Every structure is written in structure tokens, then in C-alpha cells.
Amino acid sequence: KLSKPHQFWQTQPMPNINEMDKLQPGPIQQGVLAEVRKDPLNLIDKFEWFNVDLRNDEQAQQVYTLLKENYVEDDDNMFRFDYSIDFLRWALLPPGQYADWLIGVRVNQKLVGFISGIPVTLHIENEQNKVKMTEINFLCVHKKIRANRLAPVLIKEITRRVHIKNMWQAVYTAGIVVPTPISQTRYYHRSLNAKKLIEVGFSSLSARQTISRQQKLYKLPEEPKTPGLRPMKKKDVAQVTKLLNEYLKNFKLYFKYTEEEVKHWFIPRKDVISTYVVEKEQGVVTDFLSFYNLPSQVIKNPKYTHLKAAYSYYNVATQTPIVQLMYDALILAKNEGYDVFNALDIMDNEKFLKELMFCPGDGQLNYYLYNWKLESNMLKPEEIGIVLV
Ligand SMILES: CN(C)Cc1n[nH]c2ccc(-c3ccc(F)cc3OCCn3ccnc3)cc12
């Protein structure tokens, strides 16, 4: 008997094991716009659909609280993501966003479920496959009403609203494995505040290790090394756009960014996104690094309520050695008050993870493509050029 998630996912256009070699690369099901249902899916009694306006403080607060209390936890249920309202507005109000792709479910005015989509153009395996699709994220159902099968209804409803816009593919990530990952990536952590990581139970000491020895081991210089390293400004948008688009062509899965999108995703926002550029003579920008702020609530700890985590975003090193650029990222993150710096083993991250003393995390992050068969069944993490927050 299939588990509940597999029951649902077997009904979806995702290649399953034995179809793998039969399917042609490209869309699995051809969408027919005329056949898309025009009205929202039915909900169980007292539940109602609700388009969330994240610009509205009250509604943003409702989404914030739902996620803070009910969203993703680590495998040992010690930490839960605590995305801030400013972060959610950054992540979910990009250029071209659709108002009906931020979907809430309410019971008596209380938000009990949420799912989001943003429009993206994904390049898949080669320049020809430029596919307009949705990037799905923040699927969350209140802990108290799980097992009502609300999650599949949220997925089907956002699928319907994407189909109505004549888009037939989606990209998303999850810590769990359901049919059928296109890539299984791993996350790594670099300690910045060894003492706190041990006190919250994120890191543990082996017999021969002491807190002070760990602090010495992970100690960082006060200031970055790379000359010309400074926070990104609006005037850098054109050069950063060129550097980023050129770099991402190295991968099998990547977005192509307009200058407007680079402005949205990379101009620094306090406590949300930090981007630093390396400016050489005559104002030439040769490299940049970026990381985003995603604290985790420490679920039970007498001394700390949060773990301050910086997550590697996009880093392009054309003149500065990548290890040096990322060493500077660690120093900058430490100086901004972070306890840990996280990174996936995607893009060129393998080149710096070991040398900069990142330790493997206890789980993985799986990438999924909805309604698309790849030429190659799976992609290696280093072929992935997209970061989903
Ligand atoms: C991507 N985005 C969709 C959120 C998301 N969903 N599911 C996840 C599973 C793992 C990671 C992840 C990605 C990178 C990383 F360095 C550490 C991670 O999780 C650590 C475990 N953890 C969970 C909560 N607090 C700590 C993110 C996610």
C-alpha cells in the first residue's frame, strides 16, 4: 500500500521509476488551456480560499505566524525556520508576481494553510529550453489540522491557477523524498559562533574537543581580505547582471535575470539579503558574493530563542579565487552577527566547502521539476544553478 504522499504524487505528471527510460525529454503532459477548470477547487466545510496581500501588514503577520509555528523543522525537531515578514516580501513579491499565486486557506478568519508561486523562466539543460513556469514554495498546513488532506488540495489549486496562465511546469525543493527528485543536494554548515552552536545543541563536542578549542579552530580575521570588497549599490546592477547571467550558463538548471530582477534579488535589504561586490580600478566589478538571512527558532532552549543563520545565495568569482571570496563571505557574515553560514553542494560550492571547514548537515534538499522529463534522469548537485529560499 502506497504511503499518502506517494498515493497523491502517483496521480501527478512526474516520471516514476519504470517510465524513466520510455518518456521523451520535455513536457510529460501537454496542457490544454480550454480544459482548465475556471473555478477554485472545493474545500471542506468552513474552510475558504483567500488571496494573501503580503503588502498588508495584518495579512503578512498572519502568514508570518503560520510559518513561524508550523513550517519546516530539522529532522530532530530542535529548530524551525523563522522567515521574517521583510524576507517573505522579498521572496514572494518579485517583478511580475501574480496576486492569486499567494494562496491562503482560512477558517473563521484564521489562516490555517498557505502555498506560494512566483513566475520564473527556467533554462533546462540547454539554451533552447527556456520554460516559463512557477517556482512553488512555503507549502504549510497548521499542525492542528494535518491529515485533513489539505496539502494536496493546496497543490492542486495552485496548479490550476498556474495552468490558467498557460504555464504547465513548476520547480520546487523539499527536504523529503516524493516522486521524483531531479537532484538530491546536501547542505553544509560553517560555524561562526562555536560556543552558541554547542549551547543550542546544533553542534556537539566529541571527547577530545573543548569549547575554547572549537572557538580557536573556527576563529576568523576581523576584516575581509579582498581589496575593493564593498556592499552592492544600485549603480552595480548592470555589471552584476552581466556577471551573473554569464556565470549561470555553466549549469543545467538556471534562471536568466533582467536588470530589474537583479535589483530585486540582490540590492541589499537589512536582515534579508546581503550582497557585496569586488570593485577594481575604473569601477570594474569582477566578482560578487551574496547570502540571505534565515533564522531558525530554537524550539526548546533556556538561553536562546533563535539560531542566526546566513545562507549562501549566488557567488560569482571571475578574478578573486572562490575560496578567498567565500572566506570573506564568512568574515562578513560573522561581523553581521550570524552564528552559522550554510551552503548547499550545488554550483561550484564543492570548491570551498572542505577548505573553509564546512561540516555536512544531517539531511538533504531535493530539487523537483513538475511535468518535465529531463534528458538525463538525474542532475548532479554541481549542475544545479538555482537557489530556492
Ligand atoms: C529551501 N526551502 C524550500 C526551505 C526548505 N524546505 N525544506 C527544507 C529542508 C532543508 C533546508 C535547508 C537548506 C539549506 C541548509 F543549509 C539547511 C537546510 O535545512 C537545515 C535543517 N533545518 C530545517 C529547519 N531548520 C533547520 C531548507 C528547506
The ligand as an SDF file (V2000), in Angstrom:
LIG
                    3D

 28 31  0  0  0  0  0  0  0  0999 V2000
   14.5130   25.6360    0.5370 C   0  0  0  0  0  0  0  0  0  0  0  0
   13.1640   25.9340    1.0730 N   0  0  0  0  0  0  0  0  0  0  0  0
   12.0800   25.3000    0.2870 C   0  0  0  0  0  0  0  0  0  0  0  0
   13.0450   25.7010    2.5380 C   0  0  0  0  0  0  0  0  0  0  0  0
   13.1830   24.2610    2.9390 C   0  0  0  0  0  0  0  0  0  0  0  0
   12.1610   23.3850    2.9300 N   0  0  0  0  0  0  0  0  0  0  0  0
   12.6210   22.1730    3.3770 N   0  0  0  0  0  0  0  0  0  0  0  0
   13.9470   22.2790    3.6770 C   0  0  0  0  0  0  0  0  0  0  0  0
   14.8840   21.3570    4.1400 C   0  0  0  0  0  0  0  0  0  0  0  0
   16.1990   21.7730    4.3450 C   0  0  0  0  0  0  0  0  0  0  0  0
   16.5670   23.1000    4.0470 C   0  0  0  0  0  0  0  0  0  0  0  0
   17.9540   23.5350    4.2170 C   0  0  0  0  0  0  0  0  0  0  0  0
   18.6220   24.1150    3.1360 C   0  0  0  0  0  0  0  0  0  0  0  0
   19.9190   24.5450    3.2890 C   0  0  0  0  0  0  0  0  0  0  0  0
   20.5590   24.3860    4.5260 C   0  0  0  0  0  0  0  0  0  0  0  0
   21.8210   24.7780    4.6710 F   0  0  0  0  0  0  0  0  0  0  0  0
   19.8850   23.8240    5.6420 C   0  0  0  0  0  0  0  0  0  0  0  0
   18.5740   23.3910    5.4590 C   0  0  0  0  0  0  0  0  0  0  0  0
   17.8410   22.8160    6.4700 O   0  0  0  0  0  0  0  0  0  0  0  0
   18.5370   22.5320    7.6930 C   0  0  0  0  0  0  0  0  0  0  0  0
   17.5510   21.8130    8.5850 C   0  0  0  0  0  0  0  0  0  0  0  0
   16.6240   22.8160    9.1330 N   0  0  0  0  0  0  0  0  0  0  0  0
   15.3480   22.8650    8.7950 C   0  0  0  0  0  0  0  0  0  0  0  0
   14.8060   23.9000    9.5750 C   0  0  0  0  0  0  0  0  0  0  0  0
   15.7870   24.4340   10.3260 N   0  0  0  0  0  0  0  0  0  0  0  0
   16.9330   23.7630   10.0290 C   0  0  0  0  0  0  0  0  0  0  0  0
   15.6470   24.0240    3.5940 C   0  0  0  0  0  0  0  0  0  0  0  0
   14.3430   23.5970    3.4020 C   0  0  0  0  0  0  0  0  0  0  0  0
  1  2  1  0
  2  3  1  0
  2  4  1  0
  4  5  1  0
  5  6  2  0
  5 28  1  0
  6  7  1  0
  7  8  1  0
  8  9  1  0
  8 28  2  0
  9 10  2  0
 10 11  1  0
 11 12  1  0
 11 27  2  0
 12 13  1  0
 12 18  2  0
 13 14  2  0
 14 15  1  0
 15 16  1  0
 15 17  2  0
 17 18  1  0
 18 19  1  0
 19 20  1  0
 20 21  1  0
 21 22  1  0
 22 23  1  0
 22 26  1  0
 23 24  2  0
 24 25  1  0
 25 26  2  0
 27 28  1  0
M  END
$$$$
